[in-house]
Amino acid sequence: MPELDRPPFEALVAPQGGGVAFSTERLRWLVQLRWVAMVGVALASVLAAVGFYPGAAWPLMAGTAAVGSLYNWRLTRRSARGELGRGRRAGVSQIFVDLALLTVVLWANGGVRCPFVALYVLHVAISAMLGGPAVTVLATAAAFLGVGLLGLTDVFPVLAIGAWGPHRPWDVVAEVAAFALTLGSVAYVVNHAASELRDRERELRVARERAVTEYRFFESTLEELAAGLEVLAVGDDGCAVQWRNRLVEQLTEPERGLLWRCPAGRCERDESGECPVERARRGVGGGRCRFAATVGGEDRVYEVLSFPLGASGSRPPAGTDRLVNIYVDRTQATLAERRLLLAERLASLGRIAQGVAHELNTPLATIRTLATDMRDVLEELDHAPPDRREGLLADVAESAHIIRDETHRLGRITQALLAGGDLSRARARDHVALREVVERATALVFAGIRGGAITAHLDPSLDDCFVRADPDRLMQVLVNLLQNAVDALRTDGGSRVTVSAATDGGRVALVVDDDGVGLAPEVAGRLFEPFATTKPPGEGTGLGLYTSYMLVQAMGGDLTIEPGPTGGVRASVRLVASAPGAPSAGWSGGEAGAGPGAHRSRGAVG
């Protein structure tokens, strides 16, 4: 497997920006060294005061030791409180204070003639170890400046405040002590630096080994992922493949270092319509697409998600240099989506089939009832007296008209289906007279009710009410509402259905009331759900109210069903009012319906 081009481990574990040279630990080390130096200065001032080093300005030396100790005590207090600080500024300030204190002590001991002038070398060495080249140059310049100022005391004796002239053998002791102190201090500093370097190398080695282990573990984990993963390097000519796991190698062809190209000739992209890799490359956000591929002899569907590597926040930075592509297997999800879509289509087809059966059942039931009535009338006609024959013939003619109209309606339903139409689609028109539609729907529903067990009352408020509607669809809605009312009264008791109208502003409410027992609470909440019915199996599809609701909505109206004001159930159809105009819209392709007294002889309409 091609390995990911990665920077050396030193770049991974080294602190960014070179780290901090003057760390808090190193500044504390300087404080400890300064305590040793101040003790030495105090001891030298005591030796000078008792006469071992005549000519030395021991009061100045003692004062310098006191000032240096006070400064160091302040730093010690700040260190204990965690306020010592860190960084170049804090380190350089301490180095320059030490150089100033050393210069004052040497001035009190005869200037450049004092053998301890070699301690400038120690301070420069410490600066080089802790601060790097820039601080070393500054410390060297400060040391030269101090030596130069001390040299002026030889040129201008008036500037001298002390002289170097110890008695023998103390001059030899002082020279040997100065040499030993300088050499030992430099050796200590060098050894300390070497020890610190070894510690850092050991930490670096441990970090390198840990990084190698983590990288191998991470790489092995990525190799075994069920998803594909690849890293691209963005260039002027495109995106070069830097690394990819095993799954991506099975999906695509380019080797490491070659330009990336889409693994599929055609893919389904997201709503942006843009290649997700190009979107991520331009820094405008990630993207996704889907493609089909053959892996292990099986057809699979994969989704590619692309986004900039290391981007934080919702928007990646423009001009990003690396991208990550994730290949997710969406085969099962795609199959599930297709199965769900097929199930939805089958369910929709089932709803259409049941809707067709429901719509065809009403006119067929009417035709069957009227045909039975016509047969009975024809049998009675042979033996009827002359005064009765005229009424029977009128009933036969009326039934024939209704049967012909219902066959026309059946034809319109089938034609709408053949044309790919929707049974819940309506063609609304103006000037539709409510009474005419109500009378026809009432005649259809009450045609087979004999003996006056259930009667329909058409309120005078229906007169001169005109609405904007599709007359065929409105009659279908009324037939459903009236049939539901009749079925409920047959089951639960009751004998009267009332149809009325009320005008409210620009709308007309067509109201169907019955005097039954009313709505059960468990039924009221799902009246308009498809396939919801309270009728016994085989007697209802549960689509009547659902279809009626959709038809009323298609005509720009609203259908509500609620408990009646005096009991029973009230169904209200609210439609847009229309002014009277040309003759009321007739029935598409059919004859006008029965008049106001349709089937009074059979006792249903009052």
PyMOL commands that set and color helices and strands:
alter all, ss='L'
color gray80, all
select helices_A, chain A and resi 9-13+16-18+24-49+58-80+88-108+111-113+115-155+157-159+170-223+246-251+276-282+331-381+386-418+434-445+460-462+471-492+521-524+544-554+600-602
alter helices_A, ss='H'
color red, helices_A
select strands_A, chain A and resi 228-234+239-244+268-269+287-295+298-308+322-329+429-433+455-458+466-469+496-504+507-514+558-563+569-576
alter strands_A, ss='S'
color yellow, strands_A
deselect
rebuild
show_as cartoon
